[in-house]
Amino acid sequence: MKKIVYLMILICGLISISGYTPSRAEASGSYTAKVYTDSLNVRSEPSLEASIVGALSNRETVTVSDEAHGWLRIKSDRVSGWAAGYFFKKVDGSIVTISATEQADSVQTSSAANRATVLADSLRIRAGAGLNYKVLGGLTKGETVTIMDSLEGWVQIQTPDGQTGWVSDRYIAKDAIQTAAVSSEKSNGLQGKVIVIDPGHGGDDPGAIGMKYETMEKELNLSTSFYLEDELRSRGARVLMTRTKDEEKPKLSDRVQISESAGADAFVSIHYNSSEKNTSGILTFYYSETKDRSLARAIENRLAGGIGLKSNGISFGNLHVLRENDTVSTLVELGFLTNAKDESIIRSSDYQKKAAKAIAKGLEDYFSM
């Protein structure tokens, strides 16, 4: 017993002499890492959808306390939160010590959660989130990338060979990941389908104006399209939007081009109607009897199921986004802004969510035929 006591005293003495003290990182299971990209957003949660709480600079050192799905929980002198693990390397003192195995594991985990496919025939990679930044390279249709971050319609990506940069989020689609939580009902019909949503009007073109509340059609089109995007993604579809901002106003030809360049499986244009008469209800348009009519009918059948307004059926429409589109296409008018009762109903998020769900179910029905 005395020998054990003497041995412990000797070990403590040696530690004291050497000056070694366990670091806080070692004691808590955390570690130090360094940023290896020009600017890296820090978010409130380990998700691209989480709010941005700050940013880190190149070569900045942080403490990492947790990891989740390719994200790291970090803390620096200025900010704390979650950031994409791709852009960090572990540091041991002043030596970078990340191993090839650790890097591969991080890439595999993050890729599974954030992998995306290029839908355009040709897509430029830029140095920043905007058209004014330098072009660093290019991608072609079908190539896969990993999404690292997002900013106002742009996403930061990494290619399989390690190149990073920014691309427009219009021309990529996040791969659907099947999990046990996704029911067979949701995955049926739309799994892997590429759907283009076209929020009508935009920018200096407000579309129809509401009679009672002066509601602008362009705003309803966009908000309803976002609800539809959520519905379709939850069912395993890959979704592209022809516009994602109120101030955007793509040309009609550009809306069609987005659909055709992506090789989309379906194109749905979202609108709200106007009339000199006191007309009410929903109307769904098609152009081609052979190509489009079945889709219009499938969606109208669901809209007619009761979302708050009556359905006026389907109708031929000689409309540019349908006529010039090689993709199976339809245009839905989800109520009349020139009818005070309709306007009061369609302004609500509840109505728009019901309409989005009905359209998504109609698309599922179409692809299950």
C-alpha positions as CSV (number, residue, x, y, z in Angstrom):
1,M,0.0,0.0,0.0
2,K,2.8,2.4,0.9
3,K,4.5,1.6,-2.5
4,I,1.3,2.7,-4.3
5,V,1.1,6.0,-2.3
6,Y,4.8,6.7,-3.0
7,L,4.2,6.0,-6.7
8,M,1.3,8.4,-7.0
9,I,3.3,11.1,-5.2
10,L,6.1,10.5,-7.7
11,I,3.8,10.8,-10.7
12,C,2.3,14.0,-9.4
13,G,5.7,15.4,-8.8
14,L,6.9,14.6,-12.3
15,I,3.7,16.3,-13.8
16,S,4.4,19.4,-11.7
17,I,8.0,19.5,-12.8
18,S,7.1,19.1,-16.5
19,G,4.5,21.8,-16.4
20,Y,2.0,19.6,-18.2
21,T,-1.7,20.4,-17.6
22,P,-4.5,18.8,-19.5
23,S,-6.0,21.3,-21.8
24,R,-9.7,22.3,-21.6
25,A,-10.3,20.8,-25.1
26,E,-8.9,17.5,-24.0
27,A,-10.7,17.5,-20.7
28,S,-14.1,18.2,-22.3
29,G,-13.7,16.1,-25.4
30,S,-13.6,19.2,-27.7
31,Y,-10.8,20.2,-29.9
32,T,-9.3,23.1,-31.8
33,A,-9.8,23.6,-35.5
34,K,-8.8,26.2,-38.1
35,V,-11.0,27.7,-40.9
36,Y,-9.8,27.0,-44.5
37,T,-12.0,29.2,-46.7
38,D,-12.3,33.0,-47.3
39,S,-15.6,33.4,-45.4
40,L,-17.8,30.8,-43.6
41,N,-21.3,31.4,-42.3
42,V,-22.1,30.3,-38.8
43,R,-25.7,29.2,-38.2
44,S,-28.0,28.7,-35.2
45,E,-28.5,25.0,-36.0
46,P,-26.8,22.3,-38.1
47,S,-28.9,23.1,-41.2
48,L,-28.7,25.3,-44.3
49,E,-32.2,26.5,-43.4
50,A,-31.1,27.8,-40.0
51,S,-30.5,31.5,-39.5
52,I,-27.0,33.0,-39.9
53,V,-25.6,34.3,-36.6
54,G,-22.2,35.4,-37.8
55,A,-19.2,34.5,-40.0
56,L,-15.7,33.2,-39.7
57,S,-12.6,34.3,-41.6
58,N,-9.9,32.3,-43.3
59,R,-7.3,30.8,-40.9
60,E,-9.5,31.8,-37.9
61,T,-9.1,29.3,-35.0
62,V,-12.2,28.0,-33.1
63,T,-13.1,25.4,-30.5
64,V,-15.2,22.5,-31.7
65,S,-17.4,20.9,-29.1
66,D,-19.8,18.7,-31.1
67,E,-20.5,17.2,-34.6
68,A,-23.7,16.4,-36.4
69,H,-24.3,15.3,-40.0
70,G,-21.2,17.0,-41.3
71,W,-21.7,20.2,-39.3
72,L,-19.5,21.3,-36.4
73,R,-20.6,23.2,-33.3
74,I,-17.9,25.9,-32.9
75,K,-17.0,28.8,-30.6
76,S,-14.6,31.7,-31.3
77,D,-13.9,35.0,-29.6
78,R,-16.6,36.6,-31.8
79,V,-19.3,34.0,-32.5
80,S,-20.7,30.6,-31.6
81,G,-23.0,28.2,-33.5
82,W,-22.8,25.6,-36.3
83,A,-20.7,25.6,-39.5
84,A,-20.1,23.2,-42.3
85,G,-17.3,20.8,-41.3
86,Y,-15.7,20.7,-44.8
87,F,-13.9,23.9,-44.2
88,F,-12.2,23.0,-40.9
89,K,-9.0,21.1,-40.1
90,K,-8.1,19.9,-36.7
91,V,-5.1,21.6,-35.1
92,D,-2.7,20.1,-32.6
93,G,-0.7,23.1,-31.2
94,S,0.4,24.7,-34.4
95,I,0.3,21.5,-36.5
96,V,-2.6,20.6,-38.7
97,T,-3.4,17.0,-37.9
98,I,-6.6,16.0,-39.7
99,S,-6.3,12.5,-41.0
100,A,-7.4,11.3,-44.4
101,T,-9.8,8.9,-42.7
102,E,-11.4,11.8,-40.7
103,Q,-11.7,13.9,-43.8
104,A,-13.3,11.0,-45.8
105,D,-15.8,10.4,-43.0
106,S,-16.7,14.0,-42.9
107,V,-17.2,14.2,-46.6
108,Q,-19.3,11.0,-46.6
109,T,-21.6,12.2,-43.8
110,S,-22.1,15.7,-45.2
111,S,-22.5,14.5,-48.8
112,A,-25.3,12.2,-47.8
113,A,-27.2,15.1,-46.2
114,N,-26.4,17.9,-48.8
115,R,-25.7,16.2,-52.1
116,A,-27.3,17.8,-55.2
117,T,-27.5,17.3,-58.9
118,V,-26.9,19.8,-61.7
119,L,-29.9,20.2,-63.9
120,A,-28.7,22.8,-66.4
121,D,-26.7,21.7,-69.5
122,S,-24.0,24.1,-68.5
123,L,-23.5,25.8,-65.1
124,R,-20.8,28.3,-64.1
125,I,-19.0,28.1,-60.8
126,R,-18.2,31.6,-59.4
127,A,-16.0,33.0,-56.7
128,G,-18.9,34.5,-54.8
129,A,-22.7,34.6,-54.6
130,G,-23.5,36.8,-57.6
131,L,-23.1,37.3,-61.4
132,N,-20.3,39.9,-60.9
133,Y,-17.9,37.4,-59.3
134,K,-15.1,35.7,-61.3
135,V,-15.9,32.4,-63.1
136,L,-13.8,29.6,-61.6
137,G,-15.0,26.7,-63.7
138,G,-18.1,24.9,-64.9
139,L,-20.4,22.0,-64.4
140,T,-22.5,20.0,-66.7
141,K,-26.0,18.4,-66.4
142,G,-26.0,15.3,-64.2
143,E,-22.9,16.1,-62.2
144,T,-23.2,15.8,-58.4
145,V,-22.0,18.4,-55.9
146,T,-22.2,18.9,-52.2
147,I,-24.0,22.0,-50.9
148,M,-21.9,23.8,-48.2
149,D,-23.9,27.0,-47.7
150,S,-26.5,29.3,-49.2
151,L,-27.0,33.0,-49.7
152,E,-29.9,34.8,-51.4
153,G,-30.5,32.5,-54.3
154,W,-27.0,31.1,-54.5
155,V,-25.4,28.0,-53.0
156,Q,-21.8,27.3,-52.1
157,I,-20.8,23.9,-53.5
158,Q,-17.9,21.5,-53.5
159,T,-17.2,19.2,-56.4
160,P,-16.0,15.6,-56.0
161,D,-12.5,16.7,-56.9
162,G,-12.5,19.3,-54.1
163,Q,-13.2,22.5,-56.1
164,T,-15.4,25.0,-54.2
165,G,-17.4,28.0,-55.4
166,W,-20.9,29.4,-55.8
167,V,-23.7,28.5,-58.3
168,S,-27.3,29.7,-58.8
169,D,-29.7,27.5,-56.8
170,R,-32.1,27.6,-59.8
171,Y,-30.1,25.1,-61.7
172,I,-29.4,22.4,-59.1
173,A,-31.7,20.1,-57.2
174,K,-31.0,18.6,-53.8
175,D,-31.1,14.9,-53.9
176,A,-34.0,13.2,-52.1
177,I,-32.8,11.1,-49.2
178,Q,-35.0,8.2,-48.3
179,T,-35.4,7.6,-44.6
180,A,-37.7,5.5,-42.5
181,A,-39.6,8.7,-41.6
182,V,-40.7,9.2,-45.2
183,S,-43.9,7.2,-45.8
184,S,-44.6,5.2,-48.9
185,E,-47.5,7.5,-49.6
186,K,-45.3,10.6,-49.8
187,S,-42.6,8.9,-51.9
188,N,-45.1,7.4,-54.4
189,G,-45.1,9.0,-57.8
190,L,-42.9,12.0,-57.2
191,Q,-39.7,10.4,-55.9
192,G,-36.8,11.8,-57.9
193,K,-39.1,13.7,-60.3
194,V,-37.9,17.2,-61.4
195,I,-40.7,19.7,-61.1
196,V,-40.4,23.4,-62.1
197,I,-42.6,25.8,-60.3
198,D,-43.3,29.1,-62.0
199,P,-44.6,31.9,-59.8
200,G,-46.2,34.2,-62.4
201,H,-45.3,37.9,-62.9
202,G,-42.9,39.6,-60.5
203,G,-40.7,42.7,-60.4
204,D,-42.5,45.7,-62.0
205,D,-45.3,43.5,-63.2
206,P,-47.7,43.0,-60.3
207,G,-50.2,40.9,-62.3
208,A,-53.8,41.3,-61.1
209,I,-54.7,43.7,-58.3
210,G,-57.2,42.8,-55.6
211,M,-60.5,44.7,-55.7
212,K,-61.0,45.0,-51.9
213,Y,-57.5,44.8,-50.3
214,E,-55.4,45.7,-53.4
215,T,-53.6,42.4,-53.0
216,M,-50.9,42.0,-55.7
217,E,-51.0,38.8,-57.6
218,K,-47.2,38.5,-57.9
219,E,-46.9,38.2,-54.1
220,L,-49.6,35.5,-53.8
221,N,-48.0,33.6,-56.7
222,L,-44.7,33.6,-54.9
223,S,-45.9,32.7,-51.5
224,T,-48.1,29.9,-52.9
225,S,-45.2,28.6,-54.9
226,F,-43.1,28.3,-51.7
227,Y,-45.8,26.3,-50.1
228,L,-45.9,24.0,-53.1
229,E,-42.1,23.7,-53.1
230,D,-42.2,22.4,-49.5
231,E,-45.0,19.9,-50.4
232,L,-43.2,18.6,-53.4
233,R,-39.8,18.2,-51.6
234,S,-41.5,16.4,-48.8
235,R,-42.7,13.8,-51.3
236,G,-39.2,13.3,-52.7
237,A,-39.3,15.6,-55.8
238,R,-36.5,17.8,-57.0
239,V,-37.8,21.3,-57.3
240,L,-36.7,24.3,-59.3
241,M,-38.3,27.8,-59.1
242,T,-38.3,30.2,-62.0
243,R,-38.0,33.0,-59.5
244,T,-37.6,33.2,-55.7
245,K,-37.8,36.9,-55.0
246,D,-40.5,39.5,-55.4
247,E,-38.3,41.8,-57.4
248,E,-37.4,39.2,-60.0
249,K,-39.2,39.1,-63.3
250,P,-37.9,36.4,-65.7
251,K,-38.9,36.7,-69.3
252,L,-41.5,34.1,-70.4
253,S,-38.8,32.5,-72.6
254,D,-36.5,32.3,-69.7
255,R,-39.1,30.5,-67.6
256,V,-39.5,27.9,-70.4
257,Q,-35.7,27.6,-70.8
258,I,-35.3,26.8,-67.1
259,S,-37.7,23.9,-67.5
260,E,-36.2,22.6,-70.7
261,S,-32.6,22.9,-69.6
262,A,-33.4,21.0,-66.5
263,G,-35.0,18.2,-68.4
264,A,-38.0,18.6,-66.0
265,D,-40.7,16.1,-65.7
266,A,-43.4,18.7,-65.2
267,F,-43.9,22.5,-65.2
268,V,-46.5,24.2,-63.1
269,S,-47.2,27.9,-63.4
270,I,-49.0,29.5,-60.4
271,H,-51.4,32.4,-60.9
272,Y,-54.4,34.2,-59.5
273,N,-57.1,35.5,-61.9
274,S,-58.9,38.7,-62.9
275,S,-62.1,39.4,-64.8
276,E,-64.4,42.3,-65.7
277,K,-67.3,40.1,-64.5
278,N,-67.8,39.0,-60.9
279,T,-66.3,35.6,-61.7
280,S,-65.2,33.3,-58.9
281,G,-63.3,30.1,-58.5
282,I,-60.3,28.1,-59.8
283,L,-59.4,27.3,-63.4
284,T,-56.6,25.0,-64.7
285,F,-55.1,25.5,-68.2
286,Y,-53.4,23.2,-70.7
287,Y,-52.1,23.7,-74.2
288,S,-51.5,20.3,-75.8
289,E,-54.3,17.7,-75.7
290,T,-51.8,14.9,-75.9
291,K,-49.0,16.3,-73.7
292,D,-50.6,18.5,-71.1
293,R,-54.3,17.7,-70.7
294,S,-53.8,14.7,-68.4
295,L,-51.7,16.7,-66.0
296,A,-54.2,19.6,-65.9
297,R,-57.0,17.1,-65.2
298,A,-55.1,15.3,-62.4
299,I,-54.4,18.6,-60.7
300,E,-57.9,20.0,-61.2
301,N,-59.5,16.8,-59.7
302,R,-57.6,17.5,-56.5
303,L,-58.3,21.2,-56.5
304,A,-62.0,20.4,-56.9
305,G,-61.9,18.3,-53.8
306,G,-62.6,21.3,-51.6
307,I,-59.9,23.9,-50.7
308,G,-62.3,26.8,-50.2
309,L,-63.3,27.8,-53.8
310,K,-65.2,26.0,-56.5
311,S,-63.4,24.6,-59.5
312,N,-64.3,25.8,-63.0
313,G,-62.7,22.7,-64.5
314,I,-59.9,22.7,-67.1
315,S,-59.6,24.8,-70.3
316,F,-57.4,25.2,-73.4
317,G,-54.9,28.1,-72.9
318,N,-52.8,29.5,-75.7
319,L,-50.2,30.7,-73.2
320,H,-46.5,31.1,-73.9
321,V,-45.2,29.1,-71.0
322,L,-47.4,26.2,-72.1
323,R,-47.3,26.6,-75.9
324,E,-43.5,26.9,-76.1
325,N,-42.7,24.4,-73.5
326,D,-41.6,20.8,-74.4
327,T,-42.1,19.8,-70.8
328,V,-45.5,18.5,-69.6
329,S,-47.1,21.8,-68.4
330,T,-50.1,23.4,-66.8
331,L,-51.1,26.8,-65.5
332,V,-53.4,27.1,-62.5
333,E,-55.5,30.2,-61.7
334,L,-56.3,29.8,-58.0
335,G,-59.1,32.4,-57.6
336,F,-60.2,35.8,-58.8
337,L,-58.6,38.9,-57.2
338,T,-61.4,40.9,-58.9
339,N,-63.9,39.1,-56.8
340,A,-64.0,40.5,-53.2
341,K,-65.1,37.2,-51.7
342,D,-62.4,35.3,-53.5
343,E,-59.7,37.8,-52.6
344,S,-60.6,37.5,-48.9
345,I,-60.1,33.8,-49.1
346,I,-57.0,33.5,-51.2
347,R,-55.1,36.0,-49.1
348,S,-54.9,33.5,-46.2
349,S,-51.9,31.2,-45.8
350,D,-54.4,28.4,-44.9
351,Y,-56.0,28.6,-48.4
352,Q,-52.6,28.7,-50.1
353,K,-51.3,25.7,-48.2
354,K,-54.4,23.7,-49.1
355,A,-54.0,24.7,-52.8
356,A,-50.3,23.7,-52.7
357,K,-51.1,20.3,-51.1
358,A,-53.9,19.7,-53.7
359,I,-51.5,20.5,-56.6
360,A,-48.8,18.2,-55.1
361,K,-51.3,15.4,-54.8
362,G,-52.4,16.0,-58.4
363,L,-48.9,15.7,-59.6
364,E,-48.5,12.4,-57.6
365,D,-51.7,11.1,-59.3
366,Y,-50.4,12.1,-62.7
367,F,-47.1,10.3,-62.3
368,S,-48.8,7.2,-60.8
369,M,-51.1,6.7,-63.8
